[in-house]
């Protein structure tokens, strides 16, 4: 069984969670959907599903990022230089010695 309750109603009577499989919560004033509370009976299943979804989203972001990883190569002449030394060398090459 399910129910749609307001935030105030849930705060005032948390025992309502024992009566339903899940409860949809909405702000009665703005009619904004706030989320779902799940019965403890289904909590482990829902947690597993949400964790899998989060892991899949993270993997997707990493996969999109990794296709660009390693594409930027540093010139051999800049190896073992600090960032400041690299900037100085680039400026001298671009604008010449002052």
C-alpha positions in Angstrom: 0.0 0.0 0.0 1.1 3.6 -0.6 0.0 7.0 0.5 0.6 10.6 -0.3 1.2 12.7 2.8 2.3 16.2 3.6 5.6 17.1 5.4 3.7 18.3 8.5 1.6 15.2 8.7 4.7 13.0 8.5 6.5 15.0 11.2 3.5 14.9 13.5 2.8 11.2 13.1 5.9 9.2 12.1 4.0 6.0 13.0 2.3 6.3 9.6 5.5 4.8 8.1 4.5 1.4 9.7 1.2 1.3 7.9 2.5 1.5 4.3 5.1 0.0 2.0 6.2 3.5 1.0 4.9 7.0 1.4 5.2 9.8 -1.1 5.8 13.1 0.5 4.8 16.5 -0.9 4.7 20.0 0.3 0.9 20.6 0.5 1.3 24.4 0.2 3.4 24.4 -3.0 2.5 20.9 -4.2 6.2 20.3 -4.6 7.2 16.6 -4.6 9.7 16.1 -1.8 10.5 12.4 -2.1 9.6 8.9 -0.8 9.9 7.2 2.5 10.3 3.4 2.3 9.2 0.8 4.8 12.1 -0.8 6.7 11.0 -4.1 5.1 12.2 -2.8 1.7 14.9 -0.4 2.8 17.8 -2.8 2.0 16.5 -3.5 -1.5 16.0 0.2 -2.2 19.5 1.1 -0.8 21.1 -1.5 -3.0 19.3 -0.2 -6.1 20.2 3.4 -5.4 23.9 2.4 -4.7 24.1 0.6 -8.0 22.6 3.6 -9.8 25.1 6.0 -8.1 28.0 3.7 -9.0 26.8 3.5 -12.6 26.6 7.3 -12.9 30.2 7.7 -11.4 31.5 5.0 -13.8 29.9 6.9 -16.7 31.5 10.2 -15.7 34.9 8.5 -15.2 34.6 6.8 -18.6 33.8 10.1 -20.3 36.7 11.7 -18.6 39.2 8.9 -19.3 38.9 9.2 -23.1 40.7 12.5 -22.7 43.2 11.3 -20.2 46.8 11.1 -21.4 46.1 13.0 -24.7 48.1 16.0 -23.6 51.8 15.3 -23.9 54.6 17.4 -22.5 57.5 18.3 -24.7 60.7 16.6 -23.8 62.5 19.9 -23.3 60.1 20.7 -20.4 60.7 17.5 -18.5 62.1 18.1 -15.0 61.2 21.8 -15.0 59.0 23.6 -12.5 55.9 25.3 -13.7 57.6 28.7 -13.2 60.6 27.6 -15.3 58.2 26.3 -18.0 56.4 29.6 -18.1 59.7 31.5 -18.4 60.9 29.3 -21.2 57.6 29.7 -23.1 57.6 33.5 -22.7 61.2 33.6 -24.0 60.3 31.5 -27.0 57.3 33.5 -27.8 58.6 37.1 -27.1 62.3 36.6 -27.4 65.0 37.5 -24.8 64.5 40.9 -23.3 
